[in-house]
Amino acid sequence: MTPAAIPILSSITELSHPCDAWIVDIWGVMHNGARAYAAAAAACHRFRRGGGTVVLLSNAPRPFRAVAHQLTAFGVDPESYDGGLTSGDVTRGLLEAWSNRSLLHIGPERDKGLFEGLTARLTTPDRAEAIVCSGLWDDTCETPANYGALFEALAVRRLPMLCANPDLVVERGNKLVYCAGALAALYAEKGGEVIYAGKPHLPIYEHTFAALERLAGRALARERILAIGDGIDTDLLGAHRAGLRSVFIASAVHLPGALNALTLEELFASRPFRPIAALSALA
């Protein structure tokens, strides 16, 4: 049986009821890594004024408090959301179990906040007992291919890798850059063990449901929660696994061209899940 076509909407308004809460991706929905999407913030603000709860959920490999500062700097109105959670927050919880290990951090200096206040011992590749990957050391010029020889050596030693950002690529302005998920995929190809902290894996959703319950002051039925994101294999797959309806935002990660019925159908034809609607942008 042919599934029904995914409706393409210009506004999310008609999906707001009946709905108690939105779980909204950040990078690609609220901003593009360089500037805020004003219409997205306005849509979230309007939903909150109507009594809804908005939690931002990101695969950013930094604690949400750091991401919140970045959101404000980009121009995202803090009144557009109630709270947020990142894969960095989940990573910090997992790192507590590795407090006695010497860790190799693969990622830029800006992600060092992951370890703030923890007893983590950061070291060199030859001395490491485990790996924490938050991204490329320099995503302005490197690709995963730069890490092939290093990962072969680390995988032979059976060092586990904790991936703090399962995204493969993300928009930064008008270009795509590699994320920690691309390095984790390469490490797995080399035979390494990878533990993922963020979307689409269920632990981050369990934390998110708990946060929603605190913010709303009551338990929320999952059928009244809407997940909104641009990552098909992170935001939408994660929503599917968590038993949530989802809305696809067509960013350049999957659709560098215009959103239309044909390209939308091609994206989801072979996948076991489909969003209830698609928009060119959250508005």
MARKOLVO-916977 format. One line per 8 residues: number of its first residue (from 1); for each residue x, y, z of C-alpha. Coordinates in Angstrom, 2 decimals. Example, Ala and Ser with C-alpha at 12.3 -4.5 7.8 and 13.67 -1.06 7.14 Angstrom:
BEGIN
1) 12.30,-4.50,7.80; 13.67,-1.06,7.14
% end
This chain:
BEGIN
1) 0.00,0.00,0.00; 1.40,3.38,-1.04; 1.73,5.73,1.95; -0.05,9.07,1.84; 1.95,12.02,0.58; 3.68,14.07,3.25; 1.95,17.47,3.32; 4.16,20.50,2.65
9) 3.05,23.43,4.80; 3.94,27.10,4.87; 3.03,27.47,8.56; 3.14,25.16,11.56; 0.07,26.82,13.06; -2.34,24.10,11.96; -0.23,21.47,13.76; -0.15,23.34,17.07
17) -3.41,21.84,18.32; -3.86,19.47,19.99; -0.27,19.76,21.16; 1.19,20.47,24.60; 4.89,20.62,23.83; 7.46,20.98,21.08; 10.92,19.42,21.09; 12.83,21.65,18.68
25) 16.24,21.08,17.13; 18.55,24.10,17.25; 21.15,24.10,14.47; 19.30,24.10,11.15; 15.96,25.08,12.69; 16.61,28.00,15.08; 19.81,29.19,13.39; 22.28,28.16,10.68
33) 25.48,28.55,12.64; 25.84,32.20,11.66; 22.48,33.89,12.18; 19.12,33.25,13.84; 15.96,32.37,11.96; 13.61,35.03,13.29; 10.48,33.28,12.04; 11.38,30.12,13.96
41) 11.83,31.99,17.23; 8.56,33.84,16.61; 6.71,30.56,16.00; 8.04,29.09,19.25; 7.22,32.27,21.15; 3.67,32.23,19.83; 3.23,28.56,20.76; 4.42,29.33,24.31
49) 2.00,32.27,24.61; -0.77,29.82,23.77; 0.20,27.61,26.71; 2.66,25.26,25.03; 6.09,24.23,26.36; 9.17,24.43,24.12; 12.34,22.48,24.86; 15.30,22.89,22.54
57) 17.15,19.62,21.93; 20.55,19.71,20.29; 23.41,17.40,19.43; 25.78,20.23,20.35; 28.77,18.74,22.21; 28.62,21.46,24.87; 26.39,21.97,27.91; 23.15,23.80,27.16
65) 24.16,26.80,29.26; 26.95,27.47,26.74; 24.60,26.90,23.81; 22.09,29.34,25.33; 24.72,32.10,25.32; 25.41,31.34,21.65; 21.69,31.44,20.83; 21.38,34.90,22.36
73) 24.47,36.08,20.48; 22.92,34.90,17.20; 19.72,36.77,18.02; 17.41,33.99,19.23; 14.97,35.47,21.74; 15.22,33.62,25.11; 11.45,34.03,25.40; 11.05,31.58,22.52
81) 11.87,28.53,24.66; 11.40,27.19,28.18; 14.61,25.20,28.46; 17.02,22.99,26.60; 19.19,19.91,26.61; 22.22,18.90,24.59; 24.20,15.77,23.88; 26.95,17.59,25.75
89) 24.83,17.46,28.91; 24.30,13.70,28.44; 28.00,13.24,27.69; 28.93,14.83,31.00; 26.74,12.33,32.81; 28.39,9.43,31.01; 31.86,10.85,31.69; 31.31,10.43,35.42
97) 31.69,6.68,34.87; 35.08,7.33,33.22; 36.42,9.56,35.99; 39.42,7.30,36.62; 40.43,6.95,32.96; 42.94,8.96,30.96; 40.98,10.46,28.07; 41.92,11.59,24.59
105) 39.75,14.53,23.59; 39.21,14.85,19.85; 37.54,18.17,19.18; 38.12,21.93,19.15; 39.16,24.00,22.15; 35.68,25.57,22.33; 34.31,22.17,23.48; 36.54,21.94,26.56
113) 33.53,23.01,28.64; 32.47,19.36,28.44; 35.02,18.58,31.12; 34.54,21.61,33.37; 34.08,20.55,36.98; 34.76,16.87,36.22; 37.80,14.86,37.31; 38.67,13.89,33.74
121) 42.36,13.47,32.92; 43.06,14.56,29.34; 46.09,13.03,27.70; 47.79,12.17,24.40; 46.79,9.36,22.01; 49.57,7.02,23.14; 48.55,7.29,26.82; 44.76,7.32,26.41
129) 42.46,4.68,27.87; 39.33,6.03,26.18; 38.29,8.68,23.63; 35.82,11.54,23.86; 34.99,12.92,20.41; 33.16,16.25,20.20; 34.18,17.12,16.63; 37.20,17.63,14.43
137) 40.20,19.44,15.83; 39.85,21.96,13.00; 36.61,21.64,11.04; 37.53,24.58,8.81; 40.09,22.51,6.90; 39.99,18.87,8.06; 37.85,15.94,6.94; 37.40,12.48,8.52
145) 40.10,11.19,6.15; 42.67,13.09,8.22; 41.96,10.73,11.13; 42.28,7.37,9.36; 45.76,6.38,10.60; 45.07,7.60,14.15; 41.82,5.65,14.37; 43.42,2.45,13.09
153) 45.98,2.64,15.89; 43.38,3.43,18.55; 40.97,0.72,17.38; 43.71,-1.93,17.58; 44.07,-1.01,21.27; 40.28,-1.42,21.72; 39.78,2.05,23.16; 36.06,2.93,23.46
161) 34.91,6.24,21.95; 32.20,8.40,23.47; 30.65,10.49,20.67; 29.32,13.77,22.04; 27.59,14.79,18.78; 26.12,12.07,16.50; 25.48,14.56,13.66; 27.44,13.80,10.49
169) 27.39,17.31,9.04; 25.85,20.64,9.95; 25.25,23.96,8.21; 27.55,26.82,9.06; 26.39,29.84,7.14; 26.33,28.76,3.50; 28.53,25.66,3.80; 28.42,22.20,5.39
177) 31.04,21.10,7.93; 31.76,17.67,9.40; 30.70,16.82,12.95; 31.75,14.22,15.52; 29.28,11.69,14.12; 31.32,11.47,10.90; 34.45,10.66,12.92; 32.55,8.12,15.04
185) 31.33,6.39,11.88; 34.91,6.14,10.62; 36.12,4.80,13.97; 33.41,2.12,13.88; 34.51,1.19,10.35; 38.02,0.65,11.74; 36.57,-1.76,14.31; 36.33,0.66,17.24
193) 33.55,0.66,19.83; 31.39,3.82,19.82; 28.97,5.02,22.49; 26.59,7.79,21.36; 25.25,10.46,23.72; 22.71,12.30,21.52; 19.95,11.93,18.94; 18.69,9.52,17.63
201) 19.56,7.39,20.66; 16.97,7.02,23.41; 18.88,8.19,26.53; 18.72,11.85,25.47; 14.96,11.55,24.96; 14.49,10.07,28.42; 16.27,13.14,29.83; 14.11,15.39,27.62
209) 10.82,13.86,28.78; 11.91,14.39,32.38; 12.76,18.04,31.60; 9.39,18.57,29.90; 7.57,17.16,32.91; 9.44,19.55,35.23; 8.79,22.56,33.02; 5.13,21.79,32.35
217) 4.46,20.77,35.95; 2.79,17.54,34.84; 3.37,14.39,32.80; 2.72,14.89,29.08; 1.27,12.26,26.78; 3.68,11.49,23.96; 0.96,11.85,21.33; 0.69,15.50,22.39
225) 4.42,16.18,21.91; 5.76,17.24,18.51; 9.41,16.86,17.49; 10.67,19.42,14.96; 14.01,19.02,13.21; 16.02,19.00,10.00; 18.10,15.86,10.64; 16.38,12.83,9.16
233) 18.63,10.25,10.80; 18.96,12.17,14.08; 15.92,14.36,14.82; 13.28,12.37,12.94; 14.66,8.88,13.54; 15.07,9.73,17.23; 11.49,10.97,17.41; 10.30,7.75,15.76
241) 12.19,5.60,18.26; 10.83,7.66,21.15; 7.23,7.30,19.94; 6.79,10.91,18.84; 5.26,12.58,15.81; 7.73,14.67,13.85; 7.90,17.59,11.43; 10.70,17.84,8.87
249) 12.40,21.20,8.32; 14.10,21.17,4.92; 17.55,22.62,5.61; 20.54,22.28,3.30; 21.72,19.20,5.23; 19.35,17.04,3.16; 17.86,19.40,0.57; 20.25,21.94,-0.94
257) 17.53,22.79,-3.44; 13.86,23.65,-3.07; 11.43,21.52,-1.06; 8.89,19.79,-3.29; 6.75,16.66,-3.23; 9.14,14.63,-5.43; 12.31,15.29,-3.46; 10.44,14.81,-0.19
265) 9.13,11.42,-1.28; 12.60,10.34,-2.40; 14.01,11.18,1.04; 11.52,8.99,2.90; 10.64,6.26,0.38; 13.02,3.68,1.86; 12.74,4.71,5.51; 10.43,3.01,8.04
273) 9.16,6.35,9.36; 7.66,9.51,7.92; 7.04,12.98,9.35; 3.47,14.20,9.60; 4.43,17.33,7.60; 7.35,19.22,6.07; 8.19,22.93,5.96; 10.92,24.87,4.19
281) 11.52,26.60,7.54; 9.86,26.69,10.94; 7.40,29.58,10.76
% end
